[in-house]
Amino acid sequence: MLKLSSIAKRQVLATDLGKVIGRPVDILVDPSSHQISLVVMSEGEVPELSVVIPAAAIGKFDLDALTIQSMSDARIAVHDKWLLSRLQAGRELRRRPVFTKDGQRLGRIDGVEVDDAGAVTAYRVRKPRLGLLRPRQVLTPNDMGALSGEFAVASTPVDPEQSKPG
């Protein structure tokens, strides 16, 4: 499993030009499909002006670098409604509060792990600070019910033993 934060440290290579085009500033997940949707190369003054690469243009996510076939794979989000909607959905997922069906607050999404194809394998949820400890839970996509609104709902009961400090 790979953390999105580790993927964002890799260089993006345009194989048609044989050039390094930089490192991502963000990697966004589509909450409806639990897949990486966009690699954000630069953020504009307004999000719509961000330069993004659709995840489908990236080969694999587990290699030393991320590759795209052509520089034409990098686009400004405002020119494509689908890209713009994935940009908005991915940005809203970050730091989203997570509750149980009963209303217990589990914390906020603070990390995502994916496989080599970009499918989410786990969402890391942290509670607010309790002194030096920050209990964390790991939820699979199957554990997450509603994920597309203002908050996420864990669809399965949460095992208190699953909480880990750190």
N, C-alpha and C positions, 0 to 999 in steps of 0.2 A: 504494500500500500504506500502511496505517495501523499505527502501533504501538499496542498496547493501552494503554501508558502515556499516550499523547496522547488517546485516547478517554476515559480516566478523568478528564481535566481538563474535560470538557464538562458543561454543566448538563443535568439531566433535567427535562423539562417535561411536566406532566399537561395534555393539551389539553382535557379535559372541564371542568377548573376554571380554566384559563388561569393556572396557577401553576407557579413553579419549585419543584421538590421537593428540589433539592440536587444535589450532585455524587457520582458513584460513589466508593466507597472501594476497590473492586476490580472487575475484569472477569475472569471465569473462562472457560476453554476446556474443552470436553469432549474428553478425549484419544481417545475411540473414534470420534468423528465429525469431529474437527479443525474444530470450529465453536465460536463463542462460545456458551456455554450460559446464563450468568447475569450479570446486572449486580448487584453487591452494593452496596446503598445504605447499610447500617450493619451493623457486626459486633457481635453480642451477646457477653456475657461468655463464653458457650459458643457454638460455631459454629451450633448448631441454632437459636439465637434471632436469627440474622442476618435482616435484611430484604433480600429479593432480588426481582429482576424477571427473569422468563424472557426470554431474548434474542428469542424469537418475538414478544414484545409491543413490541419496539423497531422503529421503522421502518427507517431506514438508519443505518449507522455512520459515514458520511463527511460528514455535514452539520455545521452549527455547533452543534447541540444534539441530544440524544437525546430522542425524544418517545414517550410512551405515551398510549393512548387514555383510560385511566381510572386513578384511584388504586387501584382494585381489582386492578390488575395487579401492584402491590407486595404481597408476601406474606411472612409469617414462615416460614422454611424448615421448621421442625419440623411444620407442618401439612400437608405434602405430601411423600410418600416420594420422588417423582421429584426434586423440588427439593433435598431433603436429599442424595440420591445424587449429583446434579450438583455440589452445593456441595463435597462431600467429594472427588470426582474432580478438580475444578478446583483445589482447594487443594493436593492432592497433586502435581499436575503442576508447580507452581512449584518451581524450583531442582532438578528431578529430574536425577540423573546420566545421562549418555549414553555408551554404549560402542559399539564396532564389534562385529560378529559374532565377530571374532577375540579380543576382550577388551581392545582398546586404549581407554583412557579419553579421550573427546573433550572432556569438561568437563561443565558443567551448563546446563540450559535457563535462559537469563537474559532472554529476551524473546520476544515473539510478534508477528508482523505479520499483519494480516487485510485482506480486501477490504471493499467497502462493504456486502456482505450478511452479514459476520461470519464468513466462511470463512477458515481459516488459510491463508496463502500461504507463510509461512516461520517456522521456529523458529530463534532465535539461540542458539548454544551457545558458551560461553566456558570456556577452560581456567583452572585456578587461576593465580594471579599468578606471573609469571616476571619479577621485578624490576618495572619500570614497564610492561612489555608484558603484555597479556592477550589471547592469540590467540583469535580468534573465527571460527566457521564458521556458515554459513547453510544449514540443511537444510529441504527442502520436506517437506510431509506424506508424499509418496511415498518420501522418503529414510528416513522413520522406520518401522521395523518395529514391534516390540512397544513400546507406549507406555503400557500400562495397569498395569504392575506397579510394583515399587520403583525400577526404572531403565528407561531407554529404550534401544533398540537401533537403531543406524543400519543399515538394510538394504542400503545400497549402499556400495561401497568409498569411502573418503574420500580426496580429492585433496589432498595437502599444499600445493599451490599455492593452494587455496581458503582457507586460514587467513589471516586478516588481523589485524595487531595493532590494538589499540584497544578 
